Amino acid sequence: MINLELFRKNPQIFKSEIEKRGLKIDITIGLELDKKRRDLIFKIEQLRYEKNLASKVIPELKGEEKNKKIDQMKKVNEDLQEMETELADIEKEFFNHFSMYPNLSHESTPVGKDESGNVAQSYYGSKPVFDFEPKGHINLGVSLDILDEKRATKISGSRFVFLKNEAVLMEFALVQYVLGILVRKGFVPLIPPVLVKEMAMYGTGFFPVEKTQYYKTDLDDLFLIGTSEVPLCAYHGNELLDVGLLPLKYTAFSTCFRREAGSYGKDLGGLFRVHQFDKIEMFIFAHPEHSWEEYEKLRETLEEIMQGLGFHYRIVNMCTGDIGTPNAKKYDLEAWLPGQKKYRELASCSHDTDFQARRLNIKYKGGKKKGLIHTMNSTACAIGRTLMAIWENYQDSEGNIRVPEVLIPYMGGIKKISKK
């Protein structure tokens, strides 16, 4: 939910934000709903006050005067029931309307209608040079018997894969490598539940806007997460955090699930856009006065991880038309994939200010001062996409894949993945 007090004082701010994001939300409906809701609440409170007052007076009355007062209260009860029913309907309409509003973007977020408005902010390293035509990760994975799409499709359908042999070892090598960095930096490691209540999906801002992207277990009314950002953010829901403990930093490894609705025919095959994938996420609860400093440190941590893997990449400042509903600012890290001859997103890093905290009621307390916490998150390692980048960047002319130096200690000494 947005800051309603700010909305009432200056609705133009939200109208401008909606326009910058290319959304179709009529704020006049919001203004009307808010007024109608507040007016009705005021009337209900007046009737309740009148009812409570009468309950004290009636026992002192006698005869006709008492009967008259009782009849009056019967009418008050009828009016009260009607108004409470009306309020319940308005509350639902009010919630549905305002739950669609986006966060207010940061002043440094570029204004643009879609990905064409994104701005490449910085580059690291240089594109690798090959004396042969580099292959794509699918070709490499199949030829080295470390990727099996055919049998996964037979069992589960499209956009599923089997990882095999050294690819499995490399996944867990990545997990060890990344967690080692993050634990040293003070991130508390967690393995979260991957099934969550609707409250958690709404609280993080994925619902209702992206509801079609997620799988639901109908019998239990639970949802499979598309990122461990969801359970990490909801971890401190309805809590008052000691300001002295901030920032609180968490990291989680989880399997994630996305329906990829709307991506029909896009990035079919391989590891880039699958329905099930493993990921390590970083999440920080920060004091508002220091959150932007923490956010840049979060981006630096992401870059440290990717630099250790030796990738050439760029950091892209995402525009208003290409960031998520909860985001005030978002960076994408896009690595160069020589087999595809293009930059592809490996990770994103988002600052959501107090948007999620307001929905999940997460506050800090320092002395007599209380306030909404700021939240931010970043991919630390999307395993499938990172494997894809390693395979394409570390291939040789014979179709083998060298293991990045930082992963060798976790690979049982394997330095190269070769044909069997």
C-alpha positions in Angstrom: 0.0 0.0 0.0 1.2 3.5 -0.8 1.6 6.4 1.7 -2.1 7.4 1.8 -1.4 10.6 3.8 1.0 11.8 1.0 -1.6 10.7 -1.6 -4.2 12.9 0.0 -1.9 15.9 0.3 -0.3 15.6 -3.2 -2.0 13.1 -5.5 -0.2 14.7 -8.4 3.0 12.9 -7.3 1.3 9.6 -7.8 -0.3 10.6 -11.1 3.1 11.6 -12.4 4.7 8.3 -11.2 1.9 6.3 -12.9 2.5 8.2 -16.1 6.3 7.6 -15.9 5.8 3.9 -15.6 3.2 3.7 -18.4 0.5 2.3 -16.2 -3.2 2.8 -16.5 -4.5 3.8 -13.1 -7.1 6.5 -12.6 -6.2 8.4 -9.4 -9.6 10.2 -9.4 -11.1 6.8 -8.5 -8.7 6.5 -5.7 -9.5 10.0 -4.4 -13.2 9.2 -4.5 -12.8 5.9 -2.8 -10.7 7.4 -0.1 -13.2 10.1 0.7 -16.2 7.8 0.6 -14.4 5.3 2.9 -13.4 8.0 5.4 -16.8 9.6 5.4 -18.5 6.2 6.0 -16.0 5.4 8.8 -16.8 8.7 10.5 -20.6 8.0 10.3 -20.2 4.5 11.7 -18.1 5.8 14.6 -20.8 8.4 15.4 -23.5 5.7 15.4 -21.4 3.5 17.6 -20.8 6.4 20.0 -24.5 7.1 20.1 -25.3 3.4 20.8 -22.7 3.2 23.6 -24.1 6.3 25.2 -27.7 5.0 25.0 -26.7 1.7 26.7 -25.7 3.8 29.7 -28.8 6.0 29.7 -31.6 3.4 29.0 -31.3 1.6 32.4 -32.0 4.9 34.1 -35.2 5.6 32.0 -38.7 4.4 32.7 -42.0 3.9 30.9 -42.7 5.5 27.6 -39.4 7.4 27.5 -37.5 4.1 27.9 -39.5 2.4 25.1 -39.0 5.4 22.8 -35.2 5.3 23.4 -35.1 1.5 22.7 -37.0 2.0 19.4 -34.5 4.7 18.5 -31.6 2.3 19.1 -33.2 -0.4 17.0 -33.2 2.0 14.1 -29.5 2.9 14.9 -28.6 -0.8 14.9 -30.3 -1.3 11.5 -28.4 1.8 10.0 -25.2 0.6 11.6 -25.5 -2.9 10.0 -26.2 -1.4 6.6 -23.2 1.0 6.8 -20.9 -1.8 8.0 -21.9 -3.9 5.1 -21.4 -1.0 2.7 -18.0 -0.3 4.3 -16.9 -3.9 3.8 -17.6 -3.6 0.1 -15.8 -0.2 -0.1 -12.8 -1.6 1.8 -12.5 -4.4 -0.7 -12.7 -2.0 -3.6 -10.3 0.4 -1.9 -7.7 -2.4 -1.3 -8.0 -3.7 -4.8 -7.5 -0.2 -6.3 -4.6 1.0 -4.2 -2.7 -2.4 -4.3 -2.0 -1.7 -7.9 -0.1 1.6 -7.3 3.7 1.4 -7.7 6.4 2.7 -5.4 7.7 6.2 -6.1 10.8 6.0 -8.2 14.1 7.5 -7.1 15.3 10.7 -8.8 18.2 8.8 -10.3 16.0 6.3 -12.1 15.8 7.1 -15.8 12.3 7.8 -17.2 11.5 5.5 -20.1 8.6 3.5 -21.5 10.4 0.1 -21.8 13.8 -1.5 -21.9 14.9 0.9 -24.6 15.0 3.6 -21.9 17.5 1.7 -19.7 21.0 3.2 -19.3 24.3 1.3 -19.3 26.0 2.9 -16.3 29.4 1.1 -16.1 31.3 -1.8 -17.7 33.8 -4.3 -16.1 36.5 -6.1 -18.1 36.5 -6.6 -21.8 34.8 -9.1 -24.1 36.7 -12.4 -24.4 38.5 -13.1 -27.7 38.3 -16.5 -29.3 40.2 -17.9 -32.2 37.2 -20.1 -33.1 33.5 -19.6 -33.3 32.2 -19.9 -29.7 29.2 -22.2 -29.1 26.0 -21.5 -27.2 25.5 -23.1 -23.8 22.9 -25.6 -25.0 25.2 -27.1 -27.6 28.0 -27.3 -25.0 25.8 -28.8 -22.3 24.4 -31.5 -24.6 27.8 -32.4 -26.1 29.4 -32.7 -22.7 26.5 -34.6 -21.2 25.9 -32.1 -18.5 22.5 -30.9 -19.7 19.5 -33.0 -20.7 16.4 -31.1 -22.0 14.9 -33.9 -24.0 14.1 -36.1 -21.0 13.0 -33.2 -18.8 10.5 -32.2 -21.5 9.3 -35.8 -21.7 8.6 -35.7 -17.9 7.6 -32.1 -17.2 7.1 -30.3 -20.5 9.0 -27.3 -22.0 11.2 -25.0 -20.0 12.5 -27.7 -17.7 16.0 -29.3 -17.6 18.1 -31.9 -16.0 21.6 -30.9 -14.9 24.0 -33.8 -15.0 27.5 -34.9 -14.0 29.9 -32.0 -13.6 27.1 -29.4 -14.0 25.6 -30.6 -10.7 29.0 -30.3 -9.0 29.4 -26.9 -10.5 26.1 -25.7 -9.1 27.0 -26.6 -5.6 30.5 -25.2 -6.1 28.8 -21.9 -7.0 26.7 -22.1 -3.8 29.8 -22.7 -1.6 31.7 -19.9 -3.4 28.9 -17.3 -3.1 27.9 -18.2 0.5 31.5 -18.0 1.6 31.7 -14.4 0.4 28.3 -13.4 1.9 28.8 -15.0 5.3 32.2 -13.2 5.6 30.3 -9.9 4.9 27.8 -10.6 7.7 24.9 -12.0 5.8 22.9 -14.6 7.9 22.4 -17.7 5.7 18.9 -19.2 5.5 17.1 -21.9 3.6 13.5 -20.6 3.5 10.2 -22.3 2.7 9.3 -22.2 -0.9 5.6 -22.3 -0.3 4.1 -19.1 1.2 0.8 -17.5 2.0 -0.8 -14.9 -0.2 0.0 -12.3 2.5 3.8 -12.7 1.8 3.3 -12.4 -2.0 1.2 -9.3 -1.5 3.5 -7.8 1.1 6.5 -8.0 -1.2 4.6 -6.3 -4.0 4.4 -9.3 -6.4 0.6 -9.5 -5.9 -1.7 -8.5 -7.4 0.3 -7.1 -10.4 2.3 -10.3 -11.2 -0.1 -12.9 -9.9 -0.3 -14.8 -13.2 3.4 -15.6 -13.0 3.1 -17.8 -9.9 2.0 -21.4 -9.3 -0.6 -22.0 -6.6 -1.4 -25.1 -4.6 -5.2 -24.9 -4.5 -5.8 -27.4 -1.7 -3.6 -25.5 0.7 -4.0 -22.0 -0.7 -0.2 -21.6 -0.9 2.0 -20.2 -3.6 5.4 -21.3 -4.9 7.9 -18.5 -4.7 9.6 -17.0 -7.8 12.4 -15.7 -5.6 13.4 -16.1 -1.9 13.0 -12.3 -1.7 9.5 -13.2 -0.7 10.1 -15.2 2.5 13.2 -13.1 3.4 11.1 -9.9 3.3 8.2 -11.4 5.2 10.6 -12.9 7.8 10.2 -9.8 9.9 6.6 -9.0 9.0 4.6 -7.3 11.8 7.8 -6.7 13.8 9.4 -3.7 15.5 13.2 -3.9 14.9 15.8 -2.5 17.2 17.5 0.3 15.4 20.8 -0.7 16.9 20.7 -4.0 15.0 20.4 -2.4 11.6 21.2 -3.2 9.0 20.0 -6.7 9.1 21.5 -8.8 6.3 20.2 -12.2 5.1 21.0 -14.5 2.3 19.0 -17.5 1.2 19.4 -20.4 -1.2 16.2 -21.7 -2.7 14.6 -23.4 -5.7 12.3 -20.9 -7.4 9.3 -21.3 -9.7 7.9 -19.0 -12.4 5.2 -19.6 -15.0 6.8 -17.2 -17.5 3.4 -16.1 -18.6 3.6 -13.8 -21.6 7.0 -15.2 -22.8 5.6 -17.7 -25.3 8.3 -18.4 -27.9 10.9 -16.3 -26.1 14.3 -17.8 -25.0 13.1 -21.3 -25.6 15.6 -24.0 -24.7 18.5 -24.0 -22.2 18.9 -22.4 -18.9 17.9 -18.8 -19.4 14.1 -18.8 -19.0 13.0 -21.9 -17.2 10.0 -22.7 -14.9 12.2 -24.0 -12.1 15.6 -22.7 -11.1 17.9 -22.4 -8.1 19.1 -19.0 -6.8 20.9 -17.3 -4.0 19.4 -14.1 -2.9 20.6 -11.2 -0.7 18.2 -9.1 1.4 18.8 -6.1 3.7 16.6 -4.3 6.2 18.1 -0.8 6.6 17.5 2.4 8.4 16.0 5.0 5.9 18.9 7.4 6.6 21.5 4.9 5.5 19.6 2.8 3.0 21.0 4.3 -0.1 24.5 3.8 1.1 23.7 0.1 1.9 22.2 -0.2 -1.5 25.4 0.7 -3.3 27.3 -1.7 -1.0 24.8 -4.4 -2.1 25.5 -3.7 -5.7 29.3 -3.8 -5.0 28.9 -7.2 -3.3 27.1 -8.5 -6.4 29.9 -7.2 -8.6 32.5 -8.8 -6.4 30.9 -12.2 -6.9 30.7 -11.8 -10.6 34.2 -10.3 -10.9 35.5 -13.4 -9.1 34.1 -15.5 -11.8 35.9 -13.4 -14.4 32.9 -12.2 -16.4 32.8 -9.1 -18.6 29.6 -7.4 -17.7 27.8 -4.1 -17.6 25.6 -2.5 -14.9 22.4 -1.1 -16.3 20.3 1.5 -14.5 16.7 0.4 -15.3 14.1 2.9 -16.4 10.7 3.6 -14.9 9.0 1.5 -17.6 11.1 -1.5 -16.9 11.3 -1.7 -13.1 8.9 -3.7 -10.9 6.0 -2.3 -8.9 7.9 -2.3 -5.6 11.1 -0.8 -7.0 12.3 2.8 -6.5 15.5 1.9 -8.3 16.9 -1.2 -9.9 20.2 -2.2 -11.4 20.6 -5.2 -13.7 24.0 -6.9 -14.1 24.3 -8.1 -17.7 27.1 -10.5 -18.6 28.5 -10.9 -22.1 27.7 -14.3 -23.6 30.0 -15.0 -26.5 27.8 -17.9 -27.8 24.9 -15.6 -28.1 27.0 -12.5 -28.9 24.9 -10.3 -26.6 24.6 -9.1 -23.0 22.1 -11.1 -20.9 20.8 -10.4 -17.4 22.4 -12.5 -14.7 21.2 -10.6 -11.7 19.2 -7.7 -10.5 19.6 -5.4 -7.5 16.6 -3.4 -6.3 15.8 -0.8 -3.7 12.2 -0.8 -2.5 12.4 2.0 0.1 9.4 1.6 2.5 7.0 0.1 0.0 7.3 -3.5 1.2 7.7 -2.5 4.9 4.4 -0.6 4.7 2.6 -3.6 3.3 4.1 -6.0 5.8 4.2 -3.6 8.8 7.9 -3.7 9.4 9.2 -0.8 11.6 12.3 0.2 13.5 12.5 1.8 16.9 15.3 3.9 18.3 14.5 5.6 21.6 11.1 7.3 21.2 11.4 7.3 17.4 9.7 4.8 15.2 9.5 4.5 11.5 9.1 2.2 8.5 12.2 0.2 7.6 13.7 0.3 4.1 14.2 -2.9 2.2 16.4 -3.9 -0.7 17.4 -7.1 -2.4 19.8 -8.5 -5.0 20.4 -11.7 -6.8 23.7 -13.1 -5.5 23.7 -15.9 -8.0 21.0 -17.2 -10.3 22.6 -20.6 -10.7 21.3 -21.6 -14.1 22.1 -18.3 -15.8 25.6 -18.2 -14.1 26.3 -21.8 -15.3 25.3 -20.7 -18.8 27.7 -17.7 -18.6 30.5 -19.9 -17.3 30.1 -22.5 -20.1 30.1 -19.9 -22.9 33.0 -17.8 -21.5 35.2 -20.7 -20.5 34.9 -23.0 -23.5 37.9 -24.0 -25.6 38.2 -24.9 -29.3 37.6 -28.6 -28.6 34.3 -27.9 -26.9 35.5 -28.4 -23.3 34.8 -26.0 -20.5 37.5 -24.8 -18.1 36.4 -24.4 -14.4 36.8 -20.9 -13.1 39.7 -20.7 -10.6 37.5 -19.7 -7.7 35.4 -22.9 -8.1 38.1 -25.5 -8.4 38.4 -26.0 -4.6 34.7 -26.9 -4.5 34.9 -29.2 -7.5 37.0 -32.0 -6.0 40.0 -30.8 -8.1 38.2 -30.9 -11.4 39.7 -28.2 -13.6 38.1 -29.0 -16.9 34.8 -30.5 -18.1 35.6 -32.7 -21.1 33.8 -35.0 -23.4 33.3 -38.5 -22.0 
